[in-house]
Amino acid sequence: MWRRLLERCGPFLYRHRTFLLPGLLLLMMAGFKPLVPRGSARLDSLIDLAGLMVALVGQGLRAAVIGYVYIRRGGKDGKAYADDLVTGGLFAHARNPLYVGNLLILFGLLIMFNSPAAYLVAVPLLLFFYAAIVASEEAYLRGKFGAAFDDYCRRSPRWIPDFRGLGESIAGMCFNWPRLVRKEYGSAFAWIAAAILLRIWEVRTLPAYAGVRPYLAWYAVPLGLAIALWAVARFMKKKRMLTDRPAFSATRG
């Protein structure tokens, strides 16, 4: 019954995920108040740093997936779609490494915001969101690829990556930097800019940061750099300067 509920909710969440996830985070941050431990800006800054590290791990995981063996996650006509069953690269070690990367990025932003109420509400919702999407995708893949997908499920965990043998999985592959930049520059900019703006908001509004507000203008430096890198990547994409390298071998089911 639980599985059926996830599969039924998955297509709707998949189709509207671009708007639902940012909307959820904005609602959490508008409706809940962050906690500054002991009223200490230093402790709060350490928590922000921890959240940033978690998000960077998620971004690194996404980068490794896209750079080595990319799988089409945009779907087709707002529905799950796959030309092939991709099982190479990072997909040999987890069935949903891109979604795990997404969750780490979102959890990192929540850690930076550091609201107990937001944790209680947002974390279960995010887990349900991705569990439903994965359930509906798996139903589609099982219907299309049958026994090959079932065999892949037996070999690769759904969520927590097992990195044993990773070197062997990517041996002989070339990391595709142009594809990484082309596919990822927009989403990477979005969460990095959100993290910087969240930090600016904290410094401007939380009493614990009153002593460092004169230095607030310095946050324009990383924000400006992020905007500049986004603009360069977008220009290169529009000018078709980020074409893929020659194809490399990958294991496909």
C-alpha positions as CSV (number, residue, x, y, z in Angstrom):
1,M,0.0,0.0,0.0
2,W,2.8,2.4,0.9
3,R,4.6,1.5,-2.4
4,R,1.4,2.2,-4.3
5,L,1.0,5.6,-2.7
6,L,4.6,6.5,-3.6
7,E,4.1,5.4,-7.2
8,R,0.9,7.4,-7.5
9,C,2.4,10.6,-6.1
10,G,5.7,10.2,-8.0
11,P,4.5,11.4,-11.5
12,F,3.0,14.6,-10.1
13,L,6.0,15.4,-8.0
14,Y,8.3,14.6,-10.9
15,R,6.5,16.9,-13.3
16,H,6.5,19.8,-10.9
17,R,9.8,19.3,-9.0
18,T,11.4,22.4,-10.5
19,F,8.9,24.6,-8.6
20,L,8.0,22.5,-5.7
21,L,11.4,22.1,-4.1
22,P,12.5,25.8,-4.2
23,G,8.9,26.6,-3.0
24,L,9.2,24.2,-0.1
25,L,12.5,25.7,1.1
26,L,11.2,29.3,0.7
27,L,8.1,28.4,2.8
28,M,10.3,26.8,5.5
29,M,12.5,29.8,5.7
30,A,9.7,32.3,5.7
31,G,7.6,30.3,8.3
32,F,10.3,29.2,10.8
33,K,12.9,31.0,12.8
34,P,16.6,29.9,12.7
35,L,18.3,28.9,16.0
36,V,21.6,30.6,16.9
37,P,23.2,28.3,19.5
38,R,23.9,30.2,22.8
39,G,23.4,33.4,20.8
40,S,26.9,32.9,19.4
41,A,27.7,34.1,15.9
42,R,30.8,32.0,16.0
43,L,28.9,28.8,16.7
44,D,26.3,29.7,14.1
45,S,29.0,30.3,11.6
46,L,30.5,26.8,12.2
47,I,27.1,25.3,11.6
48,D,26.8,27.3,8.4
49,L,30.2,26.0,7.4
50,A,29.1,22.4,8.2
51,G,26.0,22.9,6.0
52,L,28.1,24.3,3.2
53,M,30.4,21.2,3.4
54,V,27.4,18.9,3.2
55,A,26.1,20.7,0.1
56,L,29.5,20.6,-1.5
57,V,29.7,16.8,-1.0
58,G,26.3,16.6,-2.8
59,Q,27.6,18.8,-5.6
60,G,30.7,16.7,-5.9
61,L,28.6,13.6,-6.2
62,R,26.5,15.2,-8.9
63,A,29.6,16.3,-10.7
64,A,31.1,12.8,-10.7
65,V,27.9,11.3,-12.1
66,I,27.5,13.8,-14.9
67,G,31.2,13.9,-15.7
68,Y,31.6,10.2,-16.2
69,V,28.3,8.5,-17.2
70,Y,25.3,10.8,-17.6
71,I,21.7,9.6,-17.4
72,R,18.9,11.6,-18.7
73,R,16.9,12.8,-15.7
74,G,14.8,15.5,-17.4
75,G,12.3,13.0,-18.6
76,K,10.1,13.5,-21.6
77,D,6.8,15.4,-21.7
78,G,7.0,15.7,-17.9
79,K,7.3,11.9,-17.3
80,A,10.0,9.5,-16.5
81,Y,11.8,8.4,-19.7
82,A,14.9,6.4,-20.6
83,D,16.4,5.3,-23.9
84,D,18.8,2.8,-22.2
85,L,19.3,1.3,-18.8
86,V,22.4,3.0,-17.6
87,T,24.5,1.0,-15.1
88,G,28.0,2.3,-15.6
89,G,30.1,4.8,-13.7
90,L,28.6,6.0,-10.5
91,F,25.4,4.1,-11.4
92,A,27.2,0.8,-10.8
93,H,27.5,1.9,-7.1
94,A,24.0,3.4,-6.5
95,R,20.9,3.6,-8.5
96,N,20.1,7.2,-7.7
97,P,23.3,9.1,-7.1
98,L,22.0,12.3,-8.7
99,Y,19.0,12.3,-6.3
100,V,21.3,11.6,-3.3
101,G,23.4,14.6,-4.4
102,N,20.3,16.7,-4.5
103,L,19.3,15.7,-1.0
104,L,22.7,16.5,0.3
105,I,22.6,19.9,-1.2
106,L,19.1,20.6,0.2
107,F,20.1,19.2,3.6
108,G,23.1,21.4,3.6
109,L,21.0,24.5,3.0
110,L,18.7,23.4,5.8
111,I,21.7,23.0,8.1
112,M,22.8,26.5,7.3
113,F,19.3,27.8,8.1
114,N,19.4,25.7,11.3
115,S,15.7,25.8,12.4
116,P,14.6,22.8,14.5
117,A,11.0,23.3,13.3
118,A,12.2,23.3,9.6
119,Y,14.1,20.1,10.2
120,L,11.0,18.4,11.6
121,V,8.9,19.5,8.6
122,A,11.2,19.7,5.6
123,V,13.3,16.6,6.1
124,P,10.4,14.1,6.1
125,L,8.8,16.0,3.1
126,L,12.1,15.9,1.1
127,L,12.5,12.2,1.8
128,F,8.9,11.5,0.8
129,F,9.4,13.7,-2.3
130,Y,12.4,11.7,-3.6
131,A,11.1,8.3,-2.5
132,A,7.9,8.9,-4.5
133,I,9.8,10.0,-7.6
134,V,12.2,7.0,-7.4
135,A,9.3,4.6,-6.9
136,S,7.5,5.9,-10.0
137,E,10.7,5.8,-12.0
138,E,11.5,2.3,-10.9
139,A,8.0,1.2,-11.9
140,Y,8.6,2.7,-15.4
141,L,12.1,1.1,-15.7
142,R,10.8,-2.3,-14.5
143,G,8.1,-2.2,-17.1
144,K,10.4,-1.2,-19.9
145,F,13.5,-3.2,-19.1
146,G,12.1,-6.1,-17.1
147,A,14.6,-8.7,-15.9
148,A,17.6,-6.5,-16.8
149,F,16.4,-3.8,-14.3
150,D,15.6,-6.4,-11.6
151,D,19.2,-7.8,-12.0
152,Y,20.5,-4.2,-11.7
153,C,18.5,-3.6,-8.6
154,R,20.1,-6.7,-7.0
155,R,23.6,-5.5,-7.8
156,S,23.3,-1.8,-6.9
157,P,21.8,-0.1,-3.8
158,R,18.9,2.3,-4.2
159,W,20.3,5.1,-2.1
160,I,23.5,4.8,-0.1
161,P,26.4,4.4,-2.6
162,D,28.8,1.5,-2.2
163,F,32.1,2.9,-3.6
164,R,34.0,-0.4,-3.5
165,G,35.5,-1.0,-6.9
166,L,34.8,2.6,-8.0
167,G,38.3,2.9,-9.6
168,E,37.5,-0.2,-11.7
169,S,34.1,1.2,-12.7
170,I,35.6,4.4,-14.2
171,A,38.8,2.9,-15.5
172,G,39.4,4.0,-19.1
173,M,36.7,6.7,-18.9
174,C,37.4,10.4,-19.6
175,F,35.9,13.0,-17.4
176,N,33.6,15.1,-19.6
177,W,34.2,18.7,-18.3
178,P,32.3,20.4,-21.1
179,R,29.2,18.3,-20.4
180,L,29.5,18.9,-16.7
181,V,29.6,22.7,-17.1
182,R,26.8,22.6,-19.7
183,K,24.4,20.5,-17.7
184,E,25.2,21.7,-14.2
185,Y,26.1,25.4,-14.2
186,G,22.5,26.6,-13.7
187,S,21.6,24.4,-10.7
188,A,25.1,24.8,-9.1
189,F,24.7,28.6,-9.3
190,A,21.2,28.5,-7.9
191,W,22.2,26.7,-4.7
192,I,25.5,28.6,-4.2
193,A,23.7,31.9,-4.7
194,A,21.0,30.7,-2.2
195,A,23.6,29.9,0.4
196,I,25.3,33.3,0.0
197,L,22.0,35.1,0.2
198,L,21.0,33.1,3.2
199,R,24.2,34.0,4.9
200,I,23.7,37.7,4.1
201,W,20.1,37.5,5.5
202,E,21.5,36.0,8.7
203,V,24.1,38.7,9.2
204,R,21.6,41.5,8.4
205,T,18.8,40.3,10.7
206,L,20.1,38.1,13.5
207,P,21.1,40.0,16.7
208,A,24.1,37.7,17.2
209,Y,25.8,39.2,14.1
210,A,25.4,42.9,15.0
211,G,29.1,43.2,15.5
212,V,30.1,42.1,12.0
213,R,27.5,43.9,10.0
214,P,29.9,46.6,9.0
215,Y,31.7,43.9,6.9
216,L,28.5,42.8,5.2
217,A,29.5,44.3,1.9
218,W,32.3,41.7,1.5
219,Y,29.7,39.1,0.7
220,A,29.3,40.9,-2.6
221,V,32.6,39.3,-3.6
222,P,31.6,35.6,-3.7
223,L,28.2,36.5,-5.0
224,G,29.7,38.6,-7.8
225,L,32.1,35.8,-8.6
226,A,29.2,33.2,-8.7
227,I,27.3,35.5,-11.1
228,A,30.3,36.0,-13.3
229,L,31.0,32.3,-13.6
230,W,27.3,31.6,-14.4
231,A,27.4,34.3,-17.1
232,V,30.6,32.8,-18.6
233,A,29.2,29.3,-18.6
234,R,25.9,30.5,-20.2
235,F,27.8,32.4,-22.9
236,M,29.9,29.3,-23.7
237,K,26.8,27.2,-23.9
238,K,25.0,29.6,-26.2
239,K,28.1,29.8,-28.4
240,R,28.3,26.0,-28.5
241,M,31.7,26.0,-26.9
242,L,30.8,23.2,-24.5
243,T,30.4,20.3,-26.9
244,D,30.9,16.8,-25.6
245,R,34.1,14.9,-26.0
246,P,34.2,11.7,-28.1
247,A,32.0,8.9,-26.6
248,F,33.7,6.5,-24.2
249,S,32.7,3.0,-23.3
250,A,30.1,2.5,-20.5
251,T,28.3,-0.5,-19.2
252,R,24.7,-0.5,-20.1
253,G,22.1,-3.1,-19.1
